[in-house]
């Protein structure tokens, strides 16, 4: 029970953090969000092509990645979006292209169903791979 | 004791009222937000791959072509033969019957301009590319692109309108260069049509393909006009937005309860979402084929490679935007075993005016469809990725009646009569 409530709190907090910048930008400017990878090694700044994520709308994400300690690194990115309650993800593969200097463009994204989505950003540096992720409940 | 007496009286009163007289549901703030996401249906989107999409002259010619039986092998089968405007652009049959019976139901043509993929298996990514395939399908219209273009050329009105829009047809009278019948047939490379096609000069094949693609684009320009909107549900949603009691009354109390179920317990909106009541994507229900047994139709699993191989797809040479958004989408498509048995989510607008239902006409009526979702009886487990949220909804008879009333409220305003017949 404790674990469940803990998990619920994390999801609620994630949704709260998500809702913050969306409300702040007045629904006009592109949504910007920062994430730390799960082990804290990398910081990601995400800039979405729209002010909010909407079911059925094509969107793109610009991703700037850097080491949290400020050190230089040659980083690679992979992306996926899944619906854990449904057992599937998007009906397409994201296109990830490097723009140099730790910046990537992730395109061809479409979340086709309402419900809980998990967005995964997997950062690779040599043999190290860390995941940065967040949840969003689309209605 | 008084309490039980009052309870009995109120129970009797409710029974006397009948289902339709039960009070309407309360809609929460979240329900209202979800209702707003379902209506109104926005303007018809453009199609960057079709330069004729918004041209009314092309739509008029497309309408002529749609009702023209001379494009078929037997000279008797038009698009409108199966997509009959009198039957909501379907044929009312469980499986399509044109030159022969097909494996799937004739889909309705409502609101196709809003779709992302075409056919139940998504093997076309534009309405114009879709329109080309039945004309050459042996069990549908059974013709070939050379014969089809000749049919246009031999009809003065069709020819003059076609050439005014896109330029001259190829020199089809030169039988040395343009055989009577020819088309590519990857499924039957040794057939006379395929051999004749490969014997043509590459530039002649290219010219024929370009004219054939333009014909499909003009058909699509007409089909894009077949839009259903302004239903009773849309008036209700407008009434909610404007707090207009008269408009809110457009939706019966039964249908309002059905709407509440649609948004909540039924979980219908997970796939049937947005103003066209479809997510535009593919899902597997594990439906048994007609006659029972395990599913045999691979659906999207075969549709996806067919789409990627189609020279008329959005990134192909005949697209008017081969580097556009639709073309880029194709880059991200990968066939997966989870695609096996998946079919496109149909729009629910006009759903009560068409039937039978499901991709192979498995269910004769909407009532049977609702019974299926209530119990999932007969559904097979396809694979580990099948929609895990698809669980029996256990609708009561009253709930099924309410859902049916809601689905019936999605019948839109009639189309202009001029669109329903040959011009």
Interface residues (C-beta under 8 A of the other chain):
Chain A: X55 X56 X58 X85 X86 X87 X88 X91 X92 X93 X94 X95 X107 X108 X112 X113 X114 X115 X139
Chain B: X30 X33 X34 X37 X269 X270 X271 X273 X274 X279 X280 X281 X282 X325 X328 X329 X331 X332 X333 X334 X338 X384 X385 X386 X387 X388 X389
